[in-house]
Amino acid sequence: MIFKDLWILFLIPLCCGFVLWLNGRGRWASLRFPSLRLLEDIRETWKTRLSSIPQWLRIVAIVLFLIGLAGPRFILQETISSVEGIDIILTIDCSGSMAAEDFQINGRRTNRLEVVKKVVDEFIANRPYDRMALVAFAGVAYPVSPLTLDHNWLINNLNRIELGFMKDGTAIGSAINSSLLRLRKSDVKSKIVILLTDGVNNAGKTDPLTAAEAAKTLGIKIYTIGVGTKGYAPFPIQDLFGQKFYQKVLVEIDEVLLRRIAELTGGKYFRATDMESLRQIYEEIDALEKTKIEEHGFKEYKERFDWFVGLALLFLFIEFVLSHTVFLRIP
């Protein structure tokens, strides 16, 4: 049995003590005798021996009432479920080249970053038991959020990532280092980094392969994703009059490096050339090894306050009857 409002039970000693105090006030003799010798020959009867029964019935009734107010309940069904979770760092390139509009959403031309954010949003929503963190990078790496199970907050931070909010460039080594720092205090069995980029490492002071070696030592897998069409991609540019037009830009992704990083850490390299292929990549990653976590939950309760309130009323009724019949006191 458990109680909904356990604190009410702490009132029991206080209430019982108050009842005993009230009863003690009325113990003065109603009739005064000049000498106790007049009462020496009067023997104690069973009524006098049991005269305190109404008082104790009243105390028991109060205790039962308070237990009922505390909300006693029984667990009818306890659920024990095993869920699987891992710690995931979502590392996203937000350099200037992510402005290329070679992807589409509902037939509308959209830049790479917006498509990535939409797919990552879906990925987060599909893994409610995983702790995740966000790292954005361009010329430097920026930790957007720490590991968290608050996925609504995580998605809000994901939506804050915009093009041009940090120094331009592609610092893949720095991005890996920053991702590893997010996992340094993690004690779960499986830890992965999903690194997405559309360029070639050209910034930062950390060599990507050196960072990958550190990840391997720590037992952290890195899954790399190269995003962008093969060949030339349309890049939006504004002319002097503010009119938007597109210029074809050659897509350069260092697939050799990304593949090497993935292989070195036990991960896998993927290439996404459109929104659907990007979604499929995250779905494939979704099938990774997971750590089992046993959760206990309670689905249904049976309230039992009526038992205690009913018994309390019964004891009060008995106390009332006895006090006005067998144990009736005449002042």
N, C-alpha and C positions, 0 to 999 in steps of 0.2 A: 504494500500500500504506500502511496505517496500523497503529499498534500500540496494543494495549489497555493495556499497562503500559510506557509509554515510558521510565520511570525506570530500568528494568533495563538498558537499553543503556549507561547511564553506568558500569556495573560492568565493561564490556569492557576499558578500559585498565588497570584495577586488577588484574583476573584475568590478563591477558596479561603484565603486569609481574611478577606473582608467579611465573608459570611460568618466565619468563626468569631470574629470580633463583634459583629452585630449580635450574635447569639449570647456571647459572654456578657454583654451589657445588661441582659435581662435576667441574670442569675441572682439578683437580690431577693430576699425572702418577701413574700407578699403578706405573710402573717408573722408577727413578732411574738415570741414567747419569753416570759421572764426567766425561765431556766430550761436547759436542755434535758433535765431529769424527767420532764413530762413526756419526752419523746423516746426515752430509753427503751421502753417496752414495745414500741412500734417496730415491727420487723419490716425489712426491705422486701417489696413485692417485685414480681416480674415486670410490672409496668414501670417501676422506678428504674429497674436495671436497664430496660430497653427504651427509656424515655428519649435518648439521643438519636434514635433511628430516624425520625423526620428530618432532623438537622443533616444527617449524612445522606439521606435520600436527596435533599435539596442540593447538597454539594455535588453529588454524582450527576444530577440533572444539569447543573451548570457546566461541569466538565464535558459532558456529552454534547451540550449546545456549542461550546467553544470548538470541540473537535469537528462538529458539523460545519461551523463557519469557516474552519481552516480548509475546507474543500477536499475531503478524503476521496481518493479515486484509485481504481485498480487498472492495471495495464491489460487490455484485452488482447492486443496484438503488437508484438515487438518485431520490427523489421531489422534484419542484419544483412547488409548488402556490401558486396566488394566492388569498389570503384577503382579505376586505374588512372593514375596521373603521373606526369613528369614535369620537370621544370624546363621551360622553353624561353629562349631569348629570340625575339623577332627583330632582326637587324635589317634596316631598310635604307637603301640609297635614296637620298633626296637632292642629289647634285643637279646642276643645270640641264644635263642631258636627259633627265627624267621628264622634261617638259615636252619631249617628242610626242606627237599625237599619232602614233601608229597602232593604237588599240581603240576599241569601240565598246560603248555601253548602250545597249538597246538601239543599235544602229547609229549612234551619235559618236563622232570622233572625239576621243578623250585622251588626255596625256597619260603617260605611264604611271605616274605617282597616284593619280586618282583611281585608276584601275587596281593598282596594288593595294591601296587602302581599302577598297571595297572587298576584295578577295580575302585580305587579312582579317577584316571585320567578321566575315563569315567563318573563317577558320577559328577565331577566338570564341565565337558563339557556339561552335560545335564541340568545344572541349571545356565544359564547365568545371571539371575537377582538376585542371592543370593550373599551376602557377605560371604566369607569363610576365615578361618584362619587354620593354621597347627600347631599342637603340637606333637613333637616326645618324646618318653620317653623310658627309660630302668631303670637303677638304679636311675636316676634323670630325671626331665622333662625339655625339651628344647623347647622354643617357636620358631618355624621355620619361621613363618610369621604372621603379624597382619591381622585383618579383611580387606579384599580387594575385589573389583569387577574386578581387573586385573587378570583374571584367567590364562592368559598365564604366567604371573610372578609367580602365585601360583603353577602352574604345574612345572615350572622350579625349584622352591624350593622343591617341592615334590620329584623330581628326585635326589636332593642332599642328601636325607636321605639314609644313608647306615648303614649296620651292623658294630658294633664295633666303632662308632664314639663318644660314650660316655660310662661312667661307666656302667658295666653290672648289671642286676637285673631287677625287675619288680615293679616299684613304682606307683601303680595305684592311690593312694591317692594324691601324688604329681602331677600326670598327670591331675587329675580332678581340683585341685587347679589352676594349670597353665591355664587350659582351661577357668575356670571362670574369671580369670584376663583378658583374651582376650575379654570377654563380658561385663566387668564392665561399660563401657561407651556407650554400645549399648542401643538405645531407641526404637527398633522395638518391635512389639508385641510378635513374636515367636522367641525364642532362644534355640538352641539345641546343645548338644555335642554328637558326634558319637565316642565312645571309643572302640578301637579294641585291643585285647590282646590275647596272647596264653599261658598265665601262671598264676601264683599265686602271690598275693601281698607279696613281701619279701624284700622290700627296701623303703626308704623314711621315713620321720618323721610324715606324715599325715595319719591318719586312713581313709581309703576309705569311710566308712559309714558317718564319720563326714563331709568329703568333700561333700558327696551326700546330707546330711542335709542342707549344705550351698547352694547347687544348688537348692534344693526345696524351700528354703526361697526366693531365687532370682527369682523363677519362671522359672528355666532353666531345660528342660528335658534332660536326659542322655539316649541315646540308646547304649547298650553294645553289643559287638560282640565277641564271643569266636571263635578263628580260629585255625583249626588243626584237623586232623583225630582222630577218637576215637580209643584208644588203643595205638599201637606203631607206631612211625613215623621214616622214614629213615633220619639219621643225617650224613652229609658228614664229613669225617675225612681223613687227609693225613698221610701216614705212613712215615718212616724215609727216604724213597727214593722219596718222593713227589708224590706218587701215591694216587689217590683218591679212597676211599672205603666208604661204608655206615655202620653205626651202628644203630641198632634199639633202640630208646629211647621212654620211656613211656610218652605219652602226659598227662600233668596235668593242667587242667584249673579249676579255682575256680568258677564253674558255679553258685553255691549258692550265692556267693558274687556278681557276675555280675548281677544275676537276682534280687537280693535285691536292688542294686543301681538303676537299671532301674525302678523297681516298686515304690521305694521311691520317685522318681522324676517325675513319670508319663510317663516314657519311656517304652521300651520293650527290652527283651534280645533275641539275636539270636545266633545260632551256625552254623558256616560255616565249612564244611568238604572237600570242593573242590571249584574250581574257579567258577563254575556255581552257586552253592548255595550262594557263597559270592556275586556274581553279583545280584542275586535275592534279597538278603537282602538289598543291597543299592537301588535297584529299589523300594522295599517296603517302605523304609525310604523316598524315593523321593516323595511318595504320602502323606507326612505329611501336617498338617495345614500350610497355607501360609498367609502372610500379603499382602493385596492388595495395589498396588502402581499405581496411574494414571499417565500415560506418555502422553505428547503431542508431536506430530511429524508432520512434513510437508513433504508430499510426492512429490507434483508437484507444480511448479511455472510457471507463464506466464510472460515472459519478456515484458516490455512496454517502453523500451528506444526509440523505433521507433516513438511512438507518439510524444514525446517531441522533438526529432531531426527533425521530419517532420514539426512540428509547428515552430521550430526555423528557418528552411530554408524558410518557408512561410513568416515569419515576416521579414527576411533579404531581401527577394525578394521585398516585399512591400516597405521596407525602401529604397532600391536601386531605385525602380521606382519613388517614390515620391521625392527622393533627386535629381533626374535627370530630373524631369518634373515640377510638381507643386511647389516644394520648392527648385528649382535650385537656387543656389547662384552664382552671378557673382562678382568676386573680384573687 
